[in-house]
Amino acid sequence: MSVRKVRYYLYLKDVLLLSLTAFGGPQVFLAMVLDTMVTRRGYIKEQELWELNALCQILPGPTSTQTISAIGYRVGGPNLAYLSLFVWILPATLLMIGAAFLIDFLQENTPGALSFAKFIQPMAIGFIIFAAQKTILKMVKTTEASILMMFSTFISFFYNSPFIFPLLLLVGGVTTSLKYRNEPKEEGDKKLVIAWANFYLWGGILVFAAILGALTKNQAVLLFENFYRNGSLIFGGGQVLVPYLFTEFVEFKKFLTSQEFLTGYAISQGIPGPTFSISAYVGALSMREQGVLGLLTGGFIASAGIFLPGTFLIFFVIKFWDKLKKFRPVRAALEGINAVSCGMLIAAAYLLFEPLDPDFFNIAAIIGTYLLLNFTKLSSPLIIAVGVLAGIGFNLLFA
């Protein structure tokens, strides 16, 4: 086996390990990528990782998945990138489809059995607070960045609209781009040569799925179109996707009940891998009337629909990113984009806490999770397992 093939094999093995151990959302994932793929393996440099992450932040779609795909593209080209995408999303997709099967079975046979997830959602907030602390220390290093982070936190909290997030990222980027003179000049050819194939692929599938769904009214096609459209419009990560899905599939189409949706969201916070994997759960339950085949079909269709748009877009942009970042205003803009994304993360913790009762048990779960992550070496799966057992015990004692 050649050295190159061994390197590709090791990369896919590392991606699989991340997909099975990356609890706590995209920022915890980023810290793990820094440790595994930069510090230990050296697939890319640390500065490249922050640049790729910032690039993924300004594109619609799942940032963690796009980052994995972009690193795979840098290591081994498009084939390795698509393989790494598949390896990264498969475990979480299977887990969330399995969760949909379980919830559907419990709803039919054991009413009131969903209380096992009582402590998972507040624990997720503890994970986010811990991730925010680590990310802020890495990304926010200037007065301007600190001000942008606080501004982003305030706006994201009080104006929780999906249209606000791309606007905030734009404002952050433009603000720090004005300091471009502080960036060193880079010599070399700055002429941009743009290959449009992946952009046409993204837009073509979007239009084709919409037309085909309107003509056929086929549920599977309509489901794919719904998730592909959401994946093409979502800026700001999983915390933005959740209200989109809740509005469309719970309040409007009524494919899921509010309790089913919130339980699925809590479960998605307690499994490793991409936070967008909740889409597989929602898609599966949306087609449950067609039995086992419907649950499987809905889960995989939703997963494909939500993850493909961001992948096509990152493949489109990354080909000319090395040339684009030679422009000093572009490099300077990354500081503001990273600062704004940190503010969004802080706001997400507040917004997730809003629907919870501010009782002793929920607050204790948040603080306890943060303390365990910060001051012990307990693994994330073990902490989540303790939360599930606590939820079951609480239900037995106080039901």
N, C-alpha and C positions, 0 to 999 in steps of 0.2 A: 504494500500500500504506500502511495507517495506521501511525502510530507504535507502537501496541500490537502489531500483527502483526509489525513489524520487530523489536521487543523479544523477542517469542516466538521468532521465527526465530533471533535471535542467541543466545538461551538454549539452544535445541536444538542449535545449532552448537557452543556451548561444552561441552554435555554430551557430544556426539559426540567432541569433541577429548579430553575427559577419559577417555572410554571407550577411546580408542586410545593414551593416554599414561600413565595412572595405574597405574604398576607399584608393587609393594611392599605391597599390602594396604590396609586401610581407613584407617590413620593417615597414610600417605603421601597417600592420596586426600584426606584432610581438609586437609592442608597445601596441596594443589593447589587445592581448593575455596576455601580462604581467600584464596589469591592471585588466582584467576580471578574468582570470583563475588562476593567481598566487596571486595577492594582495587581490582581493575581495572574491574569491571563495576558494582558497587554494587547487585546484585539484592537483597541483604539486608545488615543490619549484622553486625559481627563478634559482638556479644553474642547476636544471634538465632541465628547459626550454632552457637555453643557450646551454647545452650539446645536447639536442635533435635537436635544430636548427642547430648546427654545424654538427651533424650526417647527417641530411637531406641535408646539403650543399654538402657533399662529395658523395652523391648518385645522380644518374640521376633522373630527374622528377621534378614536381612542389613542391618547398620547403614548401610553406604555407600549401598545401594540405597534404603533408607527415607529417608535424608537428601536424596538427589537428588530423590526424589518429593515430599518435604515442601517443598523449596525451589521446585520446579515448581508446587506447589499455592499457595504464597505469591505467586509471580510471576503465574500465569495461571489458577488454579483447577484443578478436577479433570481437565479435558481435557488441559491442558498437562502435568499431573503424570503421567498415564498415557502420554502421548507421550514424556516424558523418561525414564520407566521403560523403555519399549521401546527407545529409542535407547541407553540406558546398558547394558542387558544383552545386546543383540543381538550386538555384535562378539565379546565373550568367549564367548557361547554357541556361535556359529558356529566360533570357533577351537577350542573344546574338543570339539565334535562332529567337526571335522576331525581333531583329535588322536586321537579314538577310531577313526576310519577308518584313520589311519596305523598306530596300534598294532595294530589287528586284522590289517592287511595284513602288518606286520612279523612278528607272531607266527606267521602262517601261512607266510611265505615266507623270512624271514631270522632264524633263531634267534640270540639274543644281541645283537640290534641295539639294545636298549634302554639300552645303556651310555652313550649320548650325553648322558643327563640326570644323569650322575654328580655334577657340580658345581652343578647348579641348586638342589638343596635346601639345601646349606650357604650358597649365595649368598642364598637367601630369608631366612635368619636374619640375614645382614648387612643386608638391607633393613629387617627388623623392628627391629633395634637402632638403625639410623639414624632410623627413624620414631618409635621410643620416645623417643629423645633430644629430637626436635623437639616432640613432643606433651607430654612432661613439663614442658618449659620453658614451654609455653603454659598448661597446665591446673593444675599443682601449684605453688601459691604460698604456702601456709600450713603451719605445723607440723602441724596436724591432718590436712591433706591428705597430707603426706609420710608420716605414720604410717599412715594408711589405705592408701596405695599399697604400703608395705612389708608390711603385714599381708595385703593382697590377693595380693601376689606370693608370699608364703610359703604361704598356704592353697591358691592355685591350682596351685602346683607340687606340693605333697605330697598334695592331695586333688583329683585331676583328674577330677571327676565333673560331668556336665552339670547336676546338681541344685545344685551348689555355687555356680555363677555367678549365678543370680538371687538366691540368698541373700546373697552378698557385696554385690551391688548394693543390695539392701534394707538391709543393715547400714550400708553407706557412706552411703546417703541419709538414714537415720534419725539416724545419728551427727551429721552436720553440720546436719540440720534443727533440732537442739536449740539451735543458735546463731541462730535466726531473728530474735531481737531486734536483731542487727547489721544486718539488712536494712532498707532504708528502707520506710516505709509507702506504699502506693499507694492513691490515692483512686479512687472509681468503683464501679460495680455489680459485685459479685463472685458474683452468683447464677449457678450453672451450669445451662445448658440443653444437654442431651446428645441428639444425634441418633444413634439406635441402628442405622441402616440398614446401615452397613459392618460393624458387629459381628455383626449377624444374617447378613449375607452370608458373612463369614468362618466362623462356626460352622455355618451351613447347608451350605456346601460340604464342610466337614470331615466332618460326619455323613453326608451324601448319598454322598460318595465311599467312605466306609467300608462303608456298607450295600450299595451297588452292587457294590463289589469282592467282598464276602462272598457275594453272590448269584450273580454272573456268573463269578467266578474268571478274568475276562479279564485278561491280563498287562498291557495298557496301562492299564487302570483301576486295577489293583493298584499299578502303578508310580507313577501319579499320586498315589494315596492315601498311599503310603510317603513320597514327597517332600513332599507337602502337610502331612502329620503332622509330619515333621521340621522343616519351615519354621515350624510353629506352636509348636514346643517349644524350639527352639534359642535360648538366650541366650548372649551372649559372643562371637559372631562365628565366622569360618571355622575357627579352631583348635578350636572345640567341635564343629562339624559333622563334621569329618574322622573322629574316632573313632566317631561315630554311624554314618556311612556304611560305614566299614571293618567294624564289627561286623555290620551288617545284610547288606551285599552281598558281603562277602568271607568272613567267618567263618561266618555263618548260612546265607545263600542260595547262596553260592559262585558268583555270577554273574561275578566277576572273581577273578583270582589276586592274591596279595599283591604280586607284582612289577608287574602291570598297574596296580593301584591306586596304589602309591607313585610309579610313573612319571607317572601322570596328575596326582597331587598336585604333583609337582615341576614339571610343565609348567604347571599352574595358577598356580604361584608366579612363573613366568617370562613370563606374559602380562598385558596391562593389563586393567583392569576389575574387576568384583566377584569376590572370592575364592570365593563360593558357586557360581561357574561350573563348578567341578569336578563338580557335580551333573549337568550336561549330559553330561559324559564318562562318568560312572558309569551314567547312564540309557541312553546309547547302547549301551555294551558289554553292558548287561543284556538287550538285545533283539537282539543281533547274529545270533542263530540265524535270525532272519527276514530276513536279508540287508540290502541297502542301505536298503530302506524301514523295516526294523526299527531300524537304527542312527539314522536320521533321526527316526523317531517317538519312540523312547526318549529321545533327546537333548532334543527340544523339550518332551515331556511332563514330563520331570524338571525342566527349567528353569522351566516354568510352575508346577509344583507347589511348588518351593522358594521362588520369588520372590513369588507372589501373597499368601500369608497375611500376611507382614509389611507388604505394601502396603495391604491392607484395614485392618489394625490401625492403621497410622500415619494413614490417612485418617479413621478413626474418632476417634482421640485429638486430632488437630491442630485439629479444629473447635472444641473447647472448651479448647485449651491456653492461649490468650491469657488466658482468664478464670482458669484453674487456676493459672497462674504468678503471679497477683496475690497469692496467699496466701503470706506470708513464709516459712513452713516449707517450702513447695514449692520456692521459689527457693533457699533455703539448702541443700536436699537435693542440688541439682545439683553442688555442690562435691565432696561425698562420692562421688557416682556417677562423676564424671569421674576422681577420684583412684583409685577401685577399678578402673576400666577401664584406667588406665595400668598398674596392678599386674598385671592379666591379660595385658597386652601383654608385659611383661617375662617373666612366667612362660611365655608361649607360645614365646618365643625359647629358653628352657631346654628346654622339653618337645620342641620340634622337633629340638633337638640330641641328645637322649637316644638315638634309634635309630641315629644316625650313629657310625661309628668315629671316635674322637678322634685321628685320625692327622694328620700334617703337612699333607696336601693339603686336608682338610676345614677345618681351623683357618685355613689360609692363605686359603681361599676366603671364609670369613666375614670375616676381618680385612681382606682386600684389597677386598672389596665395600664394606664400611663406609668405608674410607679413600677409595676412589674417589668415593663419594657425598658424603662430607663435605668433601673437599679438591680435587675437580676439577669441571669442568663437563660431564663425559661424560654422555650421556643414558642413562636406564635401559635402553632397548632395546639400545643398543650394549653395555652391560655384560653383559646377558643373552646376547647373541650371542657375546661373548667366552667366556662360561662354557660354552655349547654346543660351540663349537669346541675348547675345552680338554678337554671330555669326550671328544670324538671323537679328539683327538690322544692323550690318555691311553690310550684303548682300543687304538689302533694301536701304541703303543710298548710297552705292558705286557701286552697280551692273550696 
